[in-house]
Amino acid sequence: MNSSSIPKVRPKNYDRASYPHPHTGNEFFEIQNRARALDNNFFVVAPNMGAYYHDAQADLPFDTFGGRSMIVDYKGRIVGRHDYGAGSSYVAGTIDIAALRDHRTRAQWDNWLKDLRTEVYQTIYEQPVYPKNLYLDRAPCNHAEFRRKAIDRQIAKMVERDIWAEPSAYGTEAPKRR
């Protein structure tokens, strides 16, 4: 099949990033995939990593991602699933574009995008939250550096913009973020 014969779908289907343990084992990965598919009326293709080698000289692989690759349809139903990810594998499922298009134009109650009040989201999205081109000119951060350079800053922006409130522990003031 060449690219001119592939049907165009708007909004585009969603291919999400891998998710490590324990989040695949406690079903966060599945819940998020199914919710995004249902909320947005699109297919979610969610591959998860299998085992990998830390470097070229390593003898033993790591398996920290836990598998559970899946394809979820526009109604939040899992149409393809592969539970364990050790080693190379694949997941397959039917992606029925004609049924998706029909659903989007006929569904009365579970086609949420037609009811979306975009003005509610303006407060959050009128200014960027995630740092643009974080790895354009450098190698990816380690976990501690990513926490400092991205996560902590993103959370601070959400609090500064009054989108989120600083937490407090049973009436005591929460520590201020860096």
N, C-alpha and C positions, 0 to 999 in steps of 0.2 A: 504494500500500500504506500503510495507516495503522499507527500504532505498536502497536495491539493485535494486529495480525496478524504482527508480527515475532517469530520464535521467541527465547526466552530461552536463553542459553548461559552456563554457569558452568564454569570460570572464564571471564571475558570474553575475547573476542578482543583482540588487542594492536595498537594503532595507535601506531607509534613515531615519534620525532622525526626531523627531517632530519639529514643527516650531510654535512659538507663534504669536498672533496678535501683530501688525497690518500686519505682513508679509503674513499671509494666506489671509486676507481680501483684500490686494492690489495686490494679485496674484503673489507675489514673489515665493511662495511655488510651485504653478502650473508651472510657467515659468521655474524654475530650474529643476523640475522633468521632464518636457517634453524635455527640452534641453539636460539633461544628457542622457535620453533614446535615443534620436535621435543621438547625437554625438557618443555615445558608442555602438549603436546597441544592446541594451539589455532592458529587462523589468525593470521598477522601481516600487517597492512596497513601497508606501509612506503612512504608517499609521500616523495619527495625534492623539494626546491625546484628550480625552474628559474631562469632569469635574473631579476634584480631590479634596481631602480633605487635608488641610494644615497639620493636625496632627490627631491623633486618637480621640481627644476630640472635634474636630470641628463639629459644627452643620450644617454649610453651605458649599457647595462645591465652588471651584473656577473654572471658565471656561475661561482660558486665551489663549487657543490654537486655537479656531475657527474652528475646524473640517477640512473639505476638504480632508479627506483621499482619496487616489486614487491609481490605478494601471495604469501604462502607458506602452504601447507597444514599441517595438524597432524602430518604425517610429514616435514616439512622440505623438501618439493618446491615449487619455484616454479611457481605456476599462472597467473601474470600478471606481465609484466615490460615496462618501458619504459626502454631504456638511456640515452637522451640527454634531458636536461631543459631545454634552451634554449627559452624561451618557454612558453606554456601548453600543457599536454598532460594526458593521463590514462593510467591503467593499469587494465585490467579482467581479471578472472579469476573462476572459479567458486568460491563459498564454499558447500560442501555440508554444511549443519548436520546432516542426517540421517546422513551418513557419519561425521562427527566423533563424534556420540553413539554410533553403533554401535562405532566403533573404541575409544572410551573404556571401553565395557563389555565388549568381547570380547578386546581385545589382551592377550596374555599377556606378551610381552617388551618391547614398546616403548610402554607406557603407564606412564611414569615416576612420575606423581603418586601412584599407589597405593602405591609403594614408598618414598616420600619420608620421611626421618627428620627431622621438623621440629625435634626437640630439638637437633639439630646446629646449626641456624641461630639458636637463641635467643641465643647469645653476641653475634652481630652485630646482631640486630634488637630486642633488649629495650630499647634506648635509640635515639632518633632519630640519624641520621647527617646527612642532608641538611637544610639550614636551611628551616624552615617559613615559608611566605608571604613569601619573599624580596622579591617585587616588589609586595606588597599596597599599599603607600603610596608607591611611588617608581618611577621609570623603570628599566628593566633596566640592569645594570652594563656597562661596557666590558670588554674581555678582561682587562686587568691587574687591575681592581677585582674582577671575578668570581674570578680566580685567588686573590686575597688573602682575599675574604670568604667564598668557598664552597669551592673546590677544596683550598686549603692547609689549611683548618680541617677539612674532611672527612678528608683523609689523616692529619692529626695525631690526630684522634679514633680512627681505625682502629689507629694505632700505640700510642696511650695505652691502648687497651683490649686490647692484645696479640692483635689479630686479624691485623695485619701486623707485620713487623719492619722497622726502619730498614735501608736498604740500606748496604752498604759496598763500596768499590771495591778489589778485590784485597787485602783485609786492612786497608785504611785506613778510618778512621771517616768516615761520611757526614756532610755538613753538617746541622746541626739545622734543622728547619723553623721558620718564623716563628710 
